[in-house]
């Protein structure tokens, strides 16, 4: 491959904001190619050789920390490296044992990866939080955080607050809890916590299906001392939910909502376009009308210089028209600005990336009060690049390979990245409590209650049925594919 030609061509394509077209792409050749069939060259397959080359060039060109990892790129040697996926994970930027970049990844199934970050996956349709039952031993208990509408779990009657102690008749332990995420069929023994006593309720059997999990978990309005408070629980910045989000904001506007409780406790990130759409509806109307700066992107030296020479802005401004035929998105937020005075952001360690960026970008313009627990701390932005979209006549062997590569660090209008390096810190600390049988959106649910109290709602000094969170250590569990991802679509990245 012609590396220098590839660098200039791809940069130019991205700067122009166009779709990468075949006549402008570089060639990638495969020794041993014969009518789509590939043989091993030495001990390394042609697929692995080409994947090494693709990963190495993508990191050399696009990666924000390309200079910091320059010496390690030799590990992606096409002639000797047998596992490019693991190697990319190994060499992504770190400072000693401290992983600065936890997100750049190479994949051999770009189609599945793209679907999963759009909320389509094979799932039971519920999100559990898993805890150790005791300080010693391997027994666990899972609490259902929320259930996705239309999935197997919802149809079986599962709800937030359900507890899981057994899987397929066996006690839940560190040996089998991953079946909650990766099995295809499962029988769960459900329980509930009442007066600090766990009582079995029923057994249910589920079969995982491929489904779209709508990230809009709940939206409603509260009346607090004559003031309208909106509530939106949102779990992923996907593209499919944009039209519904616009309609929700129009409803908030028509109801006279002036303060919004934005519940991002389970939102691990997603697409920057969705983040910008929401910002245009949440920010003060005057700032949107003036096209004020929402965010800035800081790129590596190569792209910074190239953008500068070509007069291409790396600034994202508030706007109201989003017309992108490439992704079948044509929407307007012109009549959907709510007119907010304040946002109460509910955050947790599961709030990351686009969630943190949205709140950070709005901070210079409006009152943002954070409630919950410290967020994850994902302050960089990635591009999803497939080999097929990058090269002309890409060999079949790596046609479905791709890379999610960190290309920039985002800043708000004040040149600040508030979540860097360890996440946004809450103004009021409150723990999520999935052991309580209150749905998200119930005014008695712990984190929403704290937000409503900040908004002026008065509660009794003690409330009947309140359940304290058991003091158990949480288990690190698999995240949804979107977690920690703030995704810019390269062909739409020109601002």
C-alpha positions in Angstrom: 0.0 0.0 0.0 1.1 3.6 -0.7 1.1 5.0 2.8 1.8 8.6 2.0 -0.9 8.6 -0.7 -3.4 7.0 1.6 -2.7 9.6 4.3 -3.4 12.6 2.0 -6.4 11.0 0.2 -8.2 9.9 3.3 -7.6 13.2 5.1 -8.9 15.1 2.1 -12.0 12.9 1.9 -12.8 13.5 5.5 -12.2 17.2 5.3 -14.6 17.5 2.5 -17.2 15.7 4.5 -18.0 13.4 1.6 -18.5 9.7 1.4 -15.3 7.8 0.7 -15.7 6.8 -2.9 -13.9 4.0 -4.9 -12.1 6.4 -7.3 -10.4 8.1 -4.4 -9.3 5.2 -2.3 -5.9 3.6 -2.1 -5.2 0.1 -3.2 -4.5 -2.8 -0.8 -2.9 -5.8 -2.4 -2.8 -9.3 -1.0 0.1 -11.6 -1.9 -1.3 -15.1 -2.5 -4.7 -13.8 -3.7 -6.4 -16.0 -6.2 -10.0 -15.4 -7.1 -10.9 -14.5 -3.6 -9.1 -17.5 -2.0 -6.2 -16.9 0.3 -3.4 -19.1 1.5 -1.0 -18.8 4.4 2.2 -17.0 3.8 4.6 -18.7 6.3 2.7 -19.1 9.6 0.5 -16.0 9.2 -2.7 -16.0 7.1 -3.2 -13.4 4.4 -6.2 -12.1 6.4 -4.0 -11.5 9.5 -1.2 -9.9 7.4 -3.7 -7.5 5.8 -5.4 -6.7 9.2 -2.0 -5.8 10.7 -1.3 -3.4 7.9 -4.8 -1.9 8.1 -4.5 -1.4 11.8 -1.0 0.0 11.7 -1.8 2.6 9.0 -5.1 3.6 10.7 -3.2 4.3 14.0 -0.4 6.2 12.2 -2.8 8.5 10.4 -5.8 9.0 12.6 -4.9 8.2 16.2 -4.8 11.1 18.6 -1.8 9.7 20.4 0.0 8.5 17.2 3.3 10.0 18.2 3.2 8.6 21.7 2.8 5.0 20.4 5.0 5.4 17.3 7.6 3.0 18.7 5.0 0.3 19.4 3.6 0.2 15.9 6.3 -2.2 14.8 4.4 -4.8 16.9 1.8 -4.8 14.1 4.3 -6.5 11.8 2.4 -8.3 9.0 5.0 -11.0 8.7 5.1 -12.0 12.3 2.1 -10.8 14.4 -0.6 -13.4 14.7 -3.1 -11.4 16.7 -3.6 -7.8 15.5 -6.8 -7.4 17.6 -4.9 -8.1 20.9 -1.9 -6.0 19.7 -4.0 -2.9 19.1 -5.4 -3.3 22.7 -1.9 -3.7 24.0 -0.3 -0.7 22.3 -3.1 1.9 22.6 -1.8 4.8 24.7 -1.0 4.1 28.3 1.2 5.7 30.9 2.8 2.8 32.7 0.0 0.7 34.1 -2.5 3.6 33.7 -4.6 3.0 30.6 -5.2 6.5 29.1 -7.0 5.1 26.1 -9.4 2.2 27.1 -11.5 2.4 23.9 -9.6 2.0 20.6 -10.3 -1.4 19.2 -9.8 -3.5 16.1 -12.6 -5.8 15.0 -13.0 -8.6 12.5 -16.8 -8.2 12.4 -17.5 -4.5 11.6 -21.1 -5.3 10.6 -21.9 -6.7 14.0 -20.1 -4.0 15.8 -22.0 -1.3 13.9 -25.3 -3.0 14.7 -24.5 -3.3 18.4 -23.7 0.4 18.8 -27.0 1.2 17.2 -28.7 -0.8 19.9 -29.3 -4.0 17.9 -28.0 -7.1 19.6 -29.1 -10.6 20.7 -30.4 -10.1 24.2 -33.0 -10.9 26.9 -33.9 -7.3 27.1 -32.9 -6.4 30.7 -29.9 -4.8 32.3 -28.7 -6.4 35.6 -26.4 -5.0 38.2 -24.5 -7.8 39.9 -23.2 -7.8 43.5 -21.2 -10.1 45.8 -23.6 -11.4 48.5 -20.8 -11.7 51.1 -17.4 -10.3 51.7 -15.9 -13.8 51.2 -16.9 -16.5 48.7 -18.2 -16.4 45.1 -21.9 -16.2 45.6 -23.6 -13.3 43.8 -27.0 -11.6 43.5 -28.2 -9.5 40.6 -30.7 -6.7 40.7 -32.6 -5.6 37.6 -31.8 -2.0 36.7 -34.3 -1.6 33.9 -36.1 -3.7 31.3 -36.3 -2.9 27.6 -39.8 -2.5 26.1 -40.8 -5.4 23.8 -38.1 -7.8 24.8 -38.4 -11.3 26.3 -37.8 -10.0 29.8 -40.6 -7.4 29.5 -43.0 -10.0 28.1 -42.2 -12.3 31.0 -43.1 -9.5 33.5 -39.7 -8.6 34.7 -39.2 -5.2 36.2 -36.7 -3.0 38.0 -36.1 -4.2 41.5 -36.4 -7.9 40.6 -33.6 -9.9 42.2 -31.9 -12.9 40.7 -30.3 -15.5 42.9 -30.3 -18.6 40.7 -29.7 -19.4 37.1 -31.0 -22.7 35.7 -31.6 -23.9 39.2 -28.0 -23.1 40.3 -26.9 -20.5 42.7 -25.6 -17.3 40.9 -21.8 -17.2 41.3 -18.7 -15.8 39.7 -18.7 -19.0 37.6 -22.0 -18.7 35.9 -23.2 -15.0 36.1 -22.0 -14.2 32.5 -24.9 -16.4 31.3 -27.1 -13.4 32.2 -25.4 -11.7 29.2 -24.1 -14.3 26.7 -26.4 -17.4 26.9 -29.2 -18.1 24.4 -31.7 -19.7 26.8 -32.0 -19.2 30.5 -34.3 -19.9 33.5 -34.1 -17.3 36.3 -35.3 -17.6 39.8 -36.6 -14.2 40.8 -36.9 -12.8 44.3 -37.8 -9.4 45.9 -36.5 -7.5 48.9 -39.1 -6.6 51.5 -38.2 -5.4 55.0 -34.6 -6.4 54.3 -35.7 -10.0 53.7 -35.2 -11.6 50.3 -38.3 -13.6 49.3 -38.5 -15.9 46.3 -41.3 -15.0 43.9 -41.2 -17.0 40.7 -39.2 -18.7 38.0 -39.2 -17.5 34.4 -37.6 -18.9 31.2 -36.2 -16.6 28.6 -34.9 -17.0 25.1 -32.6 -14.3 23.8 -33.6 -12.6 20.5 -32.0 -10.1 18.2 -33.8 -6.8 18.9 -33.5 -3.1 19.0 -33.4 -1.8 22.6 -35.0 1.7 22.5 -32.7 3.9 24.7 -35.6 6.2 25.7 -36.5 4.4 28.9 -38.9 6.9 30.4 -40.2 10.5 29.8 -42.7 12.4 31.9 -43.5 15.7 33.6 -43.8 16.6 37.3 -45.5 19.6 38.8 -43.4 20.9 41.7 -44.9 23.9 43.5 -46.5 25.1 40.2 -43.3 24.6 38.3 -43.1 22.1 35.4 -40.2 19.7 35.7 -39.4 17.4 32.7 -37.8 13.9 33.2 -36.0 12.0 30.5 -34.2 8.7 31.2 -32.0 7.9 28.2 -29.5 5.0 27.9 -27.7 5.5 24.6 -27.0 8.2 22.0 -28.2 6.2 19.0 -29.4 7.5 15.7 -32.8 5.7 15.6 -34.1 7.5 18.6 -33.6 11.0 17.3 -37.1 11.6 15.8 -38.7 10.4 19.1 -36.4 12.7 21.1 -37.5 15.7 19.1 -41.2 14.9 19.7 -40.6 14.5 23.4 -38.9 17.9 23.6 -41.8 19.5 21.7 -44.1 18.0 24.3 -42.0 19.4 27.1 -42.1 22.8 25.4 -45.9 22.7 25.0 -46.3 21.8 28.7 -44.2 24.8 29.8 -41.2 22.8 31.2 -38.5 25.1 32.4 -36.3 22.6 34.3 -35.2 19.1 33.1 -34.0 16.1 35.0 -31.8 14.3 32.5 -31.2 10.8 33.7 -28.0 9.5 32.1 -27.0 7.0 34.8 -27.0 4.1 32.4 -25.9 6.0 29.3 -22.4 5.0 28.1 -22.3 7.2 25.0 -22.9 7.0 21.3 -23.1 9.2 18.3 -22.1 12.9 18.4 -24.9 13.8 15.9 -27.4 12.7 18.6 -25.6 14.6 21.2 -25.7 17.8 19.0 -29.5 17.3 18.3 -30.2 17.1 22.1 -27.9 20.1 22.8 -29.9 22.2 20.2 -33.1 21.5 22.2 -31.7 21.9 25.7 -29.5 25.1 25.3 -30.9 28.6 25.6 -32.7 29.6 22.5 -30.5 32.7 22.1 -27.3 30.6 21.9 -28.8 28.3 19.3 -30.1 31.2 17.2 -26.6 32.8 17.3 -24.9 29.5 16.3 -22.7 29.7 19.4 -19.9 27.2 19.9 -21.1 23.9 21.4 -17.9 21.9 21.3 -14.4 21.9 19.9 -12.3 18.9 18.8 -8.5 18.7 19.3 -6.8 16.4 16.8 -3.3 15.0 16.3 -0.6 17.3 14.7 -1.2 15.9 11.2 -4.9 16.6 11.1 -4.6 19.9 13.0 -2.2 21.2 10.4 -4.2 19.8 7.5 -7.5 21.3 8.8 -5.7 24.7 9.3 -4.3 24.8 5.8 -7.6 23.9 4.3 -9.6 26.4 6.4 -11.7 23.6 7.8 -13.3 24.3 11.2 -12.9 21.8 14.1 -15.7 23.6 16.0 -19.2 22.3 16.4 -21.9 25.0 16.7 -25.5 24.9 17.8 -27.7 24.4 14.8 -31.3 23.2 14.1 -31.1 21.5 10.7 -29.6 18.0 10.4 -29.8 16.7 6.9 -27.5 13.7 6.2 -28.7 11.6 3.3 -25.8 9.3 3.9 -27.4 8.0 7.1 -31.0 8.7 6.2 -31.3 11.5 8.7 -33.2 14.6 7.8 -34.7 16.3 10.9 -35.2 19.8 12.3 -35.2 21.0 15.9 -36.2 24.5 15.0 -39.5 24.2 16.9 -38.3 21.8 19.6 -36.1 24.0 21.8 -37.7 23.6 25.2 -36.7 26.9 26.7 -34.9 25.4 29.7 -33.5 27.4 32.6 -31.8 24.5 34.3 -30.8 20.8 33.9 -30.4 18.4 36.8 -28.0 15.7 35.4 -28.3 12.3 37.0 -25.0 10.5 36.5 -23.1 7.4 37.7 -20.0 5.4 36.9 -22.0 4.1 33.9 -22.4 7.6 32.4 -19.6 8.1 29.8 -18.4 9.7 26.7 -21.3 11.5 24.8 -23.2 11.7 28.1 -20.3 13.6 29.7 -19.7 15.6 26.5 -23.3 16.8 26.3 -23.4 18.1 29.9 -19.9 19.6 29.5 -20.8 21.4 26.3 -23.9 23.0 27.9 -22.1 24.1 31.1 -20.9 27.5 29.7 -24.5 28.5 28.8 -26.8 27.3 31.5 -27.1 26.0 35.1 -26.2 22.3 35.2 -26.5 20.6 38.6 -25.1 17.1 38.8 -26.7 14.4 41.0 -25.5 10.9 41.7 -22.1 9.4 41.5 -18.8 10.3 39.6 -19.1 9.5 35.9 -16.8 7.3 34.0 -14.3 9.8 32.5 -14.3 9.3 28.7 -13.0 12.5 27.1 -12.0 11.5 23.6 -13.9 10.9 20.4 -13.6 8.0 17.9 -14.2 7.3 14.3 -15.6 3.9 13.2 -13.5 3.0 10.1 -14.1 -0.1 8.0 -11.4 -1.5 5.7 -14.0 -1.7 3.0 -14.7 2.0 3.2 -11.0 2.9 3.4 -9.4 1.0 0.5 -10.2 0.6 -3.1 -10.8 -3.1 -4.1 -10.3 -4.3 -0.6 -9.5 -8.0 -0.5 -12.4 -10.3 0.6 -10.2 -11.5 3.5 -10.5 -8.2 5.4 -13.7 -6.9 3.9 -15.5 -7.0 7.3 -12.6 -5.7 9.4 -12.7 -2.3 11.0 -11.3 -0.1 13.7 -12.8 2.2 16.3 -10.0 4.7 16.7 -9.7 7.7 19.1 -9.1 10.7 16.9 -9.7 13.7 19.2 -10.3 15.2 22.6 -13.4 17.4 23.0 -13.6 20.7 24.8 -16.4 23.1 25.5 -16.7 26.7 24.5 -14.4 27.7 27.5 -11.7 25.2 26.3 -12.5 23.0 29.2 -13.0 19.2 29.4 -14.7 18.9 32.8 -14.7 15.1 32.8 -11.0 14.8 32.2 -9.3 12.8 33.5 -11.5 10.9 36.0 -15.1 11.9 35.3 -17.7 14.5 36.3 -18.1 14.9 40.0 -21.7 15.2 41.3 -22.8 18.3 43.3 -25.0 16.0 45.3 -23.9 12.4 45.9 -26.7 9.7 45.7 -26.4 6.0 45.1 -28.4 4.2 42.6 -30.6 1.6 44.3 -31.9 -1.1 42.0 -33.0 -3.2 45.0 -35.9 -0.8 45.5 -39.1 -1.8 43.6 -39.5 1.7 42.1 -39.4 2.1 38.3 -37.3 4.7 36.7 -39.6 7.7 36.6 -41.2 6.9 40.0 -40.9 10.0 42.2 -39.8 7.7 45.1 -36.9 6.2 43.1 -33.7 7.2 45.0 -31.9 9.3 42.4 -35.0 10.9 40.9 -36.2 11.8 44.4 -32.9 13.6 45.1 -33.3 15.6 41.9 -36.9 16.5 42.6 -35.9 17.6 46.1 -33.3 19.9 44.5 -36.0 21.2 42.3 -38.1 22.1 45.3 -40.3 19.1 46.0 -40.9 18.3 49.6 -41.0 14.7 50.9 -41.9 13.3 54.3 -38.9 13.0 56.6 -39.2 9.2 56.3 -41.2 7.3 53.7 -42.9 4.0 54.2 -41.3 1.1 52.3 -38.0 2.8 51.8 -35.3 0.2 51.3 -31.7 0.9 52.0 -29.1 -0.4 49.5 -27.5 -3.5 50.9 -23.8 -2.8 51.5 -22.4 -5.2 48.9 -19.6 -4.8 46.5 -20.6 -4.5 42.9 -19.2 -6.9 40.3 -17.6 -5.4 37.1 -20.0 -6.6 34.4 -20.0 -6.6 30.6 -21.0 -3.2 29.1 -23.2 -2.6 26.2 -21.3 -2.1 22.9 -21.9 1.6 23.0 -20.2 2.1 26.4 -17.4 4.6 26.4 -18.0 5.5 22.8 -18.4 9.0 21.4 -18.6 8.4 17.7 -18.2 10.8 14.8 -19.1 9.4 11.4 -16.0 10.4 9.3 -17.9 11.3 6.2 -20.0 13.8 8.3 -17.2 15.2 10.4 -16.6 18.5 8.5 -18.0 21.4 10.6 
